[in-house]
Amino acid sequence: MMSTSLLETTLVRADRVRSFRIRQGFPTGWETFESEGQRLVQQQHHTDWHRVEVALVSFKREIAELKEQGWREAWQSV
């Protein structure tokens, strides 16, 4: 069974890694994940679409701020 990903971004800066992911959860709802290195910072399951939208806006804001600080998409750092 494949899951639909709404957002999947990994940023790197020097030897640090930050990842953000929102994907369809099974059997219902959506799951949000944020990790720093190997440490899971946050994982939540949402069945309310409004909460997914709030998480998406929050993640996009955090990603934009990190990019302003010099973080780059993992695929761009090679």
N, C-alpha and C positions, 0 to 999 in steps of 0.2 A: 504494500500500500504506500503510495507516494504522498508526501505532504506538500502543500502549497506554501511557498515562502513569500511573505510580504516584504521583508527586509532582511538582508544578510550582508553585513559589512564588517571587515576586519581592517583595523588601522595599526600601523607600526611606527615607532619612533625609537631610534637607536635599538636597544635590545628589549623594548617594551611592546606589548601587544594588547589591544583592546578589541573586543568583538561584540557586536550587537546583532540580534536575530529575532525576527517575529515570524512564526510559521503557524499554519493551521494545526490545531491539536486534534487528537483522536480520542474518543469518538466524536466530541463536539468542541467548539470554541477555538481559541487561539492561545499559543504559548509565547511568552516573551522571555528572552535570555540576554543577560549582559555578563561578560566575563573580562577579567584582567589577567593576562598570562594564563596560567592553569587554574586560577581561582574563579569559581562561579560567584559573581557579585549578586545577581538577582535572577530568579526564575519564577514566573507567575503564569497561572492559567486563567484565561478570561472567557466568559461566555457572553459578556455584554460588549457589543461592537464599539460602543462609545469609549470604553476603557482601552480597547485596542487602539483606537484613534489617538487617545491621549498618550499612550506609550509610544506610538509612532512619532508623534510630534516631539516628544521628549527626547527620543533617541536621535532624531534628525538634528535637533538643536545641539545636543551633546557632540555629535559627529562634526557638525559645522564648527563648533568651538575648538575641538581638538585639531581640525585641519588648519584653523587660524594659528594654532600654536606650533605648527610644523609637522603634525602627524600626517601620514600618507596611507592611501589604500595599500593593502599588502601586495597586490599585484603590480603596483607602481614602483615599489621600492627596489625591485630587482635591477 
